[in-house]
Amino acid sequence: MKKLIRIILMILIAVGLFFGVQQLLMPKYKSEILEGSMIAEYYQEDVKDHDVMFISDCEVYENFSPITLWEDYGITSYIRGSAQQLIWQSYYLLEDTLKYEKPKIFVFDVLGMQYGEPQSESYNRMSLDGMRWSSVKINAIKASMLPDEQMITYLFPLLRYHSRWNELTMEDLKYIFVRDTRTFNGYLMQAGVKPVTNVPSGRVLSDYQFDDICYEYLDKMIALCKENDIIPVLVKAPSLYPYWYEEWDKQMTDYANENQLLYINFLDVAEETGIDYTTDTYDMGLHLNVYGAEKLSAYFGKILQDTYGLTDHREDSNYQDIWQEKVDAYYAEKARLIALEEAKQ
């Protein structure tokens, strides 16, 4: 019996060391490449009861502000975004989200339709490593892996990151087991200003038709929403590039009409939103800064409220304290980032 106990203890210690070292060596995404930490942040939400769920790439997590939707309309929302999120990853993240809550509205940005095959392991990792383990995550990994990737490196990330020993910093020790949040309900705030100096034109493509697999997963997202009484909404953020072709826009317009969906191309109404590309972008039109995101969110919030009659929760005591804490943190960070930008001048 004593020998058996010693063996069991040795196994437990070995397993503990393995997972401890794995946690140490995995990237923390806290001071750089913040996009890599965002998928995992969702699970830290104390109350998962959101009216609107955005799931897509940087077109949502850098262009829409849930805090503005709350302040202006009392709409509760969250953004499950990640860099270059592929459409099948969006689908599986929607599946994953439905294990925790059922939002009234699901918003998907259609720029993700441009990719019909996996693009990059590093982007895959930023979308998948942060997901909690489940059959949904396994399916997402299978759909996303490049030919030279292996499932076992997702099951045991230590096998992928074992060579990071010489890159470790104090940040890796600080966040080995506890991770704080870097976004505001999934919104990644930027306060810099880099105006658009020219509007890029798109290169000529040999084929403008979206890949069949993209339509397959878009159909699956819409079907999943209908099964759960969720209203799907398609949008195209007002980013000037990557270029959004008229041929792409027509496909999405036709798809929305055929499926009786709301589709909003915010590029067509940028002037109505109040967005000024000389002040409201931090990277020359690729993404909006916080000033532009607040304008776009105020405009979109009115559409959501007027079209779907979403409840205004601002006077509801069940929400007030939680969201006031979020609002306070949001404006503290906004002030900090503005001060940093002013110091650069």
C-alpha positions in Angstrom: 0.0 0.0 0.0 2.8 2.4 0.9 4.5 1.7 -2.4 1.3 2.3 -4.3 0.8 5.6 -2.5 4.3 6.7 -3.4 3.8 5.8 -7.1 0.5 7.8 -7.1 2.2 10.8 -5.5 5.0 10.6 -8.0 2.6 10.5 -10.9 0.6 13.5 -9.5 3.8 15.5 -8.9 5.0 14.7 -12.5 1.6 15.8 -13.9 1.6 18.9 -11.8 5.1 19.8 -13.0 4.2 19.2 -16.6 1.2 21.5 -16.5 3.0 24.1 -14.4 5.8 24.3 -16.9 3.2 24.4 -19.7 1.5 27.3 -18.1 4.8 29.1 -17.7 5.9 28.6 -21.3 2.7 29.5 -23.0 2.5 33.1 -24.3 0.6 35.4 -22.0 -0.4 38.1 -24.5 -0.5 40.8 -21.8 1.9 43.6 -22.9 2.2 42.7 -26.5 -0.1 41.1 -29.1 -3.1 41.5 -26.8 -5.3 39.9 -29.3 -4.1 36.5 -28.2 -5.7 36.8 -24.7 -9.2 37.9 -25.7 -10.9 34.6 -26.4 -10.1 33.4 -22.9 -11.3 36.6 -21.2 -14.9 35.7 -21.9 -14.9 33.0 -19.4 -14.0 35.5 -16.6 -17.3 37.3 -17.1 -19.2 37.0 -13.9 -22.6 37.5 -15.5 -23.1 36.0 -18.9 -26.4 37.6 -19.9 -25.8 39.7 -23.0 -28.4 41.0 -25.4 -25.9 41.2 -28.3 -22.9 38.9 -29.1 -20.4 40.0 -31.7 -18.2 37.2 -33.0 -15.6 37.9 -35.8 -12.2 39.3 -36.3 -10.7 42.8 -35.7 -13.6 44.3 -37.7 -15.6 43.9 -34.5 -13.2 44.0 -31.6 -11.6 47.3 -32.7 -14.6 49.0 -34.1 -17.5 48.5 -31.7 -17.7 49.6 -28.0 -20.0 47.6 -25.7 -19.6 50.4 -23.1 -21.2 52.9 -25.6 -24.0 50.5 -26.3 -24.7 50.3 -22.6 -24.3 54.1 -21.9 -26.5 55.2 -24.8 -29.1 52.4 -24.9 -28.8 50.1 -21.9 -27.8 47.3 -24.3 -25.6 44.6 -22.8 -23.1 43.1 -25.3 -19.8 41.2 -25.6 -17.3 40.7 -28.4 -15.7 37.3 -28.9 -13.1 38.5 -31.4 -9.6 37.4 -32.4 -7.1 38.3 -35.0 -7.9 37.0 -38.5 -10.7 34.9 -37.1 -11.8 32.4 -39.8 -15.5 31.8 -40.4 -15.4 28.3 -39.1 -13.7 29.5 -35.9 -16.6 32.1 -35.6 -19.1 29.2 -35.9 -17.5 27.1 -33.2 -17.1 30.1 -30.9 -20.8 30.7 -31.4 -21.4 27.0 -30.4 -19.2 27.5 -27.4 -20.9 30.7 -26.3 -24.3 28.9 -26.4 -23.1 26.6 -23.6 -23.1 29.7 -21.3 -25.8 32.0 -22.6 -28.2 32.7 -25.4 -28.0 36.3 -26.6 -30.9 37.9 -28.4 -28.8 39.2 -31.3 -25.7 37.6 -33.0 -23.6 40.0 -35.0 -21.1 38.6 -37.6 -18.8 40.8 -39.7 -18.7 39.4 -43.3 -15.1 40.3 -44.0 -14.3 36.8 -42.7 -15.9 35.4 -45.8 -12.7 36.2 -47.8 -10.7 33.2 -46.4 -11.6 29.7 -47.6 -8.7 27.9 -46.0 -6.5 28.1 -42.9 -4.0 31.0 -43.1 -1.5 31.0 -40.2 -0.7 28.9 -37.2 -0.1 32.0 -35.1 -3.5 33.3 -35.8 -5.0 29.9 -35.2 -3.4 29.9 -31.8 -4.8 33.3 -30.9 -8.3 32.1 -31.7 -8.1 28.5 -30.3 -5.7 28.3 -27.4 -8.0 30.4 -25.2 -11.1 28.3 -25.7 -12.0 26.0 -22.9 -11.6 22.3 -23.6 -14.7 20.6 -25.1 -15.7 18.7 -28.2 -16.5 22.2 -29.7 -12.8 23.2 -29.3 -11.6 19.9 -30.8 -13.8 20.4 -33.8 -12.6 24.0 -34.2 -8.9 22.8 -34.1 -9.6 20.1 -36.7 -11.2 22.6 -39.0 -8.4 25.1 -38.6 -5.1 23.2 -38.6 -2.6 23.8 -41.4 -1.1 20.6 -43.0 2.0 20.8 -40.9 0.2 21.3 -37.6 -0.5 18.5 -35.2 -3.5 18.1 -32.8 -1.3 16.9 -30.0 0.4 20.4 -29.8 -3.0 21.9 -29.1 -3.8 19.2 -26.6 -0.5 19.8 -24.9 0.8 23.3 -25.8 4.1 22.6 -24.0 5.1 20.5 -27.1 4.6 23.7 -29.2 6.1 26.3 -26.8 8.9 24.2 -25.1 11.6 26.4 -26.8 10.4 29.7 -25.2 12.8 29.3 -22.2 15.1 32.0 -23.5 12.1 34.4 -24.1 10.7 34.3 -20.6 10.1 37.5 -18.8 8.7 38.6 -15.4 5.3 38.8 -17.2 5.4 35.0 -17.7 5.8 34.5 -13.9 3.2 37.1 -13.0 0.5 35.6 -15.2 1.4 31.9 -14.9 -1.9 31.0 -13.3 -3.9 34.3 -13.0 -4.7 36.5 -16.0 -6.3 39.9 -15.8 -8.4 41.3 -18.6 -7.1 43.7 -21.2 -10.4 44.5 -23.1 -13.7 46.0 -22.2 -16.2 43.2 -22.9 -14.0 42.2 -25.8 -13.4 45.7 -27.2 -9.7 46.4 -27.6 -9.3 50.2 -27.1 -6.9 52.4 -29.1 -6.6 56.1 -28.7 -4.0 57.0 -31.3 -4.8 59.1 -34.3 -3.3 58.4 -37.7 -5.5 59.9 -40.4 -6.3 58.4 -43.8 -4.0 59.9 -46.4 -5.3 58.0 -49.4 -8.1 55.5 -50.0 -6.5 52.3 -51.2 -8.0 50.6 -54.3 -8.4 46.8 -54.5 -6.2 44.7 -56.7 -8.0 42.8 -59.5 -9.0 39.3 -58.5 -9.3 36.4 -60.8 -12.4 35.2 -59.0 -14.7 37.2 -56.7 -16.8 34.3 -55.6 -16.6 33.4 -51.9 -15.5 29.9 -51.2 -18.2 27.2 -50.8 -16.9 26.4 -47.3 -17.5 30.0 -46.2 -21.1 29.7 -47.3 -21.4 26.3 -45.6 -20.3 27.8 -42.2 -22.4 30.9 -42.7 -25.4 28.7 -43.3 -24.5 26.7 -40.2 -24.3 29.9 -38.1 -27.7 31.1 -39.3 -29.2 27.7 -38.7 -27.8 27.6 -35.2 -29.2 31.0 -34.4 -32.6 30.0 -35.6 -32.6 26.8 -33.5 -31.9 29.0 -30.5 -34.3 31.9 -31.3 -31.3 34.2 -31.8 -31.6 36.9 -34.5 -28.5 37.0 -36.8 -27.3 40.3 -38.1 -24.6 40.7 -40.8 -22.4 43.8 -40.9 -19.3 45.1 -42.7 -17.3 47.5 -40.6 -16.3 50.9 -42.1 -12.6 49.9 -42.4 -11.1 51.1 -45.7 -8.9 48.1 -46.1 -8.6 45.2 -46.5 -10.5 46.3 -49.6 -14.2 45.4 -49.7 -15.2 44.7 -53.3 -18.5 45.5 -54.8 -18.7 41.9 -56.0 -18.3 40.8 -52.4 -20.9 43.2 -51.2 -23.5 42.1 -53.8 -23.0 38.5 -52.6 -23.7 39.4 -49.0 -26.7 41.6 -50.0 -28.2 38.8 -52.0 -27.5 36.3 -49.2 -29.2 38.6 -46.7 -32.2 39.1 -48.9 -32.6 35.4 -49.6 -32.4 34.6 -45.9 -34.4 37.6 -44.7 -31.5 39.0 -42.7 -30.4 42.5 -41.8 -27.1 43.3 -43.5 -25.5 46.7 -43.0 -22.4 47.8 -44.9 -21.2 50.6 -42.7 -18.8 51.8 -45.5 -22.0 53.0 -47.3 -23.2 55.1 -44.3 -19.8 56.2 -42.8 -20.9 59.9 -43.2 -24.2 59.2 -41.4 -22.3 57.6 -38.5 -20.3 60.8 -38.0 -17.0 58.9 -38.6 -14.2 61.2 -39.7 -11.3 59.4 -41.2 -8.9 62.2 -40.3 -9.5 61.8 -36.6 -11.3 58.5 -36.0 -8.7 55.9 -37.0 -5.4 55.0 -35.4 -3.8 53.2 -38.4 -4.9 55.1 -41.5 -8.2 53.5 -42.0 -7.6 49.9 -41.1 -9.3 50.1 -37.8 -11.2 52.8 -35.8 -9.8 54.3 -32.7 -11.9 54.8 -29.5 -13.5 58.0 -30.9 -14.6 56.3 -34.1 -15.7 53.1 -32.3 -18.0 55.2 -30.0 -19.6 56.9 -33.0 -20.2 53.6 -34.8 -21.6 52.0 -31.7 -23.9 54.9 -31.0 -25.2 54.6 -34.6 -25.5 50.8 -34.6 -27.1 50.8 -31.1 -30.0 52.9 -32.3 -30.6 50.5 -35.2 -30.6 47.5 -32.9 -33.0 49.2 -30.4 -35.4 50.5 -33.0 -35.4 47.3 -35.1 -35.6 44.7 -32.4 -36.9 46.5 -29.3 -34.1 45.5 -27.0 -34.7 46.2 -23.3 -33.0 49.2 -21.8 -31.3 47.8 -18.7 -29.9 51.1 -17.3 -32.5 51.3 -14.5 -32.3 47.6 -13.7 -30.5 47.1 -10.3 -29.4 43.7 -11.5 -27.1 45.3 -14.1 -26.3 48.8 -12.7 -23.4 48.0 -10.3 -21.8 45.5 -12.7 -21.9 47.9 -15.7 -20.9 50.9 -13.6 -17.7 49.1 -12.7 -17.1 48.4 -16.4 -17.8 52.0 -17.3 -15.4 53.4 -14.7 -12.6 51.1 -15.9 -13.3 52.0 -19.5 -12.9 55.7 -18.9 -9.9 55.3 -16.7 -8.1 53.4 -19.5 -9.3 55.9 -22.1 -7.8 58.8 -20.0 -4.6 56.8 -19.6 -4.2 56.1 -23.3 -5.0 59.7 -24.3 -2.3 60.9 -21.8 0.2 58.6 -23.4 -0.7 59.9 -26.9 -0.3 63.5 -25.7 3.0 62.7 -24.2 4.3 61.5 -27.6 3.5 64.8 -29.2 
